[in-house]
Amino acid sequence: MKILRDLRLSTELLILLEVIKNPHIKLKTIAEKLDITVQGASEYLRRMKKNGFIQDIGREYRATKKGIEFLHTNFSELKEFVDLKISELNIIDVCAAIAKTPIKKGDEVGLYMENGILVAYADKKSQSKGTALSNAEIGEDVAIKDLDGMVALSPGKMHIVKLPSIREGGSSSVSTEWVKKLHRERNPHKLGVVGMVSQAVVRKANLVPDFEFAPLLCAVEAVERGLSVMLFASSDQIHNVVSTIENINSTIEDKIDYEILEQKE
């Protein structure tokens, strides 16, 4: 974004803004408003006049039509940029949580992540807190404003189970007892399946998948919410699974911890 990197451009836009807001503004006032020297302001105005952005009339300055359009264009681009970055930062001013105690409008509530769900307590202190916007009984959703602090949360772990592809024998090459034992030992909160081989393997082991559609994205979100996930994928899908996780890890501070598990011969 050029306006954020170019001091001269930023200063010219601020001068134009002052001139448009104050049609009879003088050189000294412009310098004071922008906290620059009179000599510096004079040099900017000279250059802007040469570029057709400013005209002076009896030691007072006016923005030209070209200058107004220049200001509008740059400020519009800046607004689009800021709006986009705010949305990317996912800044939240109001959030929803599930009430774990009866809550009254105006109560200060403590916020926690429990089993991947954001919950609120009216009688429990937390490093993350807010103010209830409405009454809520236990189990109801409640709007929380004036958020302060971060919800205490440790990411879960991803257990990726590598299975033979259909060309390598698919589910017929996998021991059902090994799958059951693996699931019992890791005891994940959630289970996901990628593809038909995984579907068959899991169901033969009498397990019920939580994620069948967009399983990798669901699994990642669950892990980020502090849950452990066992994700089954055949050998021809493992590369995509791992590369997706690594790409996500390159953009976040708390990396997704994962392991790859495979049936031994």
ZAMARGU-4260 file (C-alpha; in steps of 0.2 Angstrom, whole numbers, plus 5000, padded with zeros to 4 digits):
<rodrens>
0) 5000/5000/5000 | 5010/5015/4993 | 5001/5028/5005 | 5008/5019/5020 | 5026/5018/5013
5) 5028/5035/5005 | 5030/5049/5017 | 5028/5063/5004 | 5012/5056/4997 | 5005/5054/5014
10) 5010/5072/5018 | 5002/5079/5002 | 4986/5070/5006 | 4985/5077/5023 | 4988/5095/5016
15) 4974/5092/5004 | 4963/5087/5018 | 4967/5102/5028 | 4965/5114/5013 | 4948/5106/5008
20) 4942/5107/5026 | 4948/5125/5029 | 4946/5135/5012 | 4955/5150/5019 | 4969/5141/5027
25) 4986/5149/5027 | 5004/5142/5026 | 5008/5144/5044 | 4992/5135/5049 | 4995/5121/5037
30) 5013/5119/5045 | 5006/5119/5063 | 4992/5106/5059 | 5004/5094/5051 | 5018/5097/5064
35) 5031/5102/5050 | 5041/5117/5047 | 5034/5132/5038 | 5049/5129/5025 | 5044/5111/5023
40) 5025/5115/5021 | 5030/5129/5008 | 5040/5116/4998 | 5026/5103/4998 | 5014/5117/4992
45) 5025/5123/4979 | 5027/5105/4972 | 5008/5102/4973 | 5004/5118/4964 | 5016/5113/4950
50) 5006/5096/4949 | 4990/5105/4948 | 4983/5099/4965 | 4983/5116/4974 | 4981/5134/4969
55) 4985/5149/4980 | 4973/5165/4980 | 4980/5179/4990 | 4991/5169/5002 | 4976/5157/5005
60) 4976/5140/4997 | 4962/5130/4988 | 4962/5112/4982 | 4959/5110/4963 | 4947/5098/4955
65) 4962/5087/4951 | 4968/5088/4969 | 4951/5083/4976 | 4950/5068/4964 | 4968/5063/4969
70) 4963/5064/4988 | 4947/5054/4985 | 4955/5041/4975 | 4969/5038/4988 | 4958/5038/5003
75) 4946/5026/4995 | 4960/5014/4991 | 4966/5016/5009 | 4949/5012/5016 | 4947/4996/5005
80) 4965/4991/5011 | 4961/4994/5030 | 4944/4986/5028 | 4952/4970/5020 | 4966/4969/5033
85) 4953/4971/5048 | 4943/4957/5041 | 4959/4946/5039 | 4963/4950/5057 | 4946/4943/5062
90) 4944/4957/5075 | 4928/4953/5085 | 4919/4966/5095 | 4904/4955/5100 | 4905/4936/5101
95) 4893/4922/5106 | 4896/4909/5119 | 4886/4896/5128 | 4880/4900/5146 | 4887/4887/5159
100) 4878/4897/5173 | 4863/4908/5173 | 4868/4925/5166 | 4860/4942/5168 | 4862/4956/5156
105) 4877/4967/5162 | 4886/4953/5171 | 4904/4952/5169 | 4908/4934/5163 | 4923/4923/5161
110) 4926/4915/5145 | 4933/4897/5142 | 4935/4885/5128 | 4928/4868/5133 | 4928/4853/5121
115) 4930/4866/5107 | 4916/4876/5112 | 4917/4894/5119 | 4907/4895/5136 | 4904/4909/5148
120) 4902/4908/5167 | 4895/4923/5177 | 4904/4917/5193 | 4921/4912/5187 | 4936/4922/5184
125) 4946/4920/5168 | 4960/4928/5159 | 4947/4932/5145 | 4931/4941/5150 | 4917/4952/5143
130) 4900/4959/5147 | 4884/4950/5144 | 4872/4959/5132 | 4857/4948/5137 | 4850/4936/5150
135) 4854/4918/5147 | 4850/4901/5156 | 4862/4887/5156 | 4864/4880/5139 | 4858/4895/5130
140) 4868/4906/5118 | 4873/4924/5125 | 4881/4939/5116 | 4897/4945/5125 | 4904/4963/5122
145) 4919/4973/5129 | 4930/4958/5126 | 4946/4958/5136 | 4961/4946/5136 | 4964/4930/5126
150) 4954/4913/5130 | 4966/4901/5138 | 4969/4888/5124 | 4982/4875/5120 | 4980/4867/5103
155) 4976/4849/5101 | 4985/4836/5091 | 4982/4828/5074 | 4985/4809/5073 | 4986/4806/5054
160) 4983/4787/5050 | 4991/4783/5033 | 4981/4769/5024 | 4985/4759/5008 | 4978/4767/4993
165) 4965/4757/4983 | 4979/4751/4971 | 4988/4744/4986 | 4973/4734/4992 | 4963/4748/5001
170) 4953/4743/5017 | 4957/4724/5014 | 4975/4727/5018 | 4971/4735/5035 | 4969/4726/5051
175) 4953/4730/5059 | 4960/4726/5076 | 4975/4738/5073 | 4963/4752/5069 | 4953/4749/5085
180) 4969/4748/5096 | 4976/4764/5088 | 4960/4773/5091 | 4959/4766/5109 | 4977/4771/5113
185) 4976/4789/5106 | 4958/4791/5112 | 4954/4807/5100 | 4940/4819/5103 | 4935/4818/5085
190) 4938/4807/5070 | 4939/4812/5052 | 4940/4802/5035 | 4947/4807/5019 | 4941/4797/5004
195) 4932/4780/5002 | 4946/4769/5008 | 4946/4778/5025 | 4927/4777/5025 | 4928/4758/5023
200) 4942/4756/5036 | 4933/4766/5050 | 4916/4758/5047 | 4924/4740/5047 | 4931/4745/5064
205) 4914/4750/5070 | 4919/4768/5072 | 4909/4783/5068 | 4917/4798/5059 | 4914/4816/5064
210) 4921/4823/5048 | 4916/4816/5031 | 4915/4832/5021 | 4929/4844/5020 | 4937/4833/5034
215) 4954/4841/5033 | 4947/4859/5036 | 4936/4853/5050 | 4950/4843/5058 | 4962/4858/5058
220) 4948/4869/5066 | 4945/4856/5079 | 4964/4855/5083 | 4965/4874/5084 | 4951/4874/5097
225) 4961/4862/5108 | 4954/4845/5103 | 4964/4830/5097 | 4959/4823/5080 | 4962/4806/5072
230) 4962/4808/5053 | 4962/4793/5041 | 4969/4796/5024 | 4976/4784/5010 | 4994/4785/5004
235) 4989/4795/4988 | 4981/4808/4999 | 4994/4810/5013 | 5004/4823/5004 | 4990/4835/5002
240) 4985/4833/5020 | 5003/4836/5026 | 5006/4850/5014 | 4990/4859/5019 | 4995/4858/5038
245) 5012/4864/5035 | 5005/4879/5025 | 4994/4883/5039 | 5008/4881/5051 | 5019/4894/5042
250) 5006/4907/5045 | 5002/4904/5064 | 5011/4905/5080 | 5005/4890/5089 | 5009/4876/5076
255) 4998/4861/5073 | 5006/4846/5081 | 5004/4831/5071 | 5010/4813/5069 | 5009/4800/5055
260) 5004/4783/5060 | 5005/4768/5048 | 5002/4749/5050 | 5018/4739/5051 | 5020/4725/5039
</rodrens>
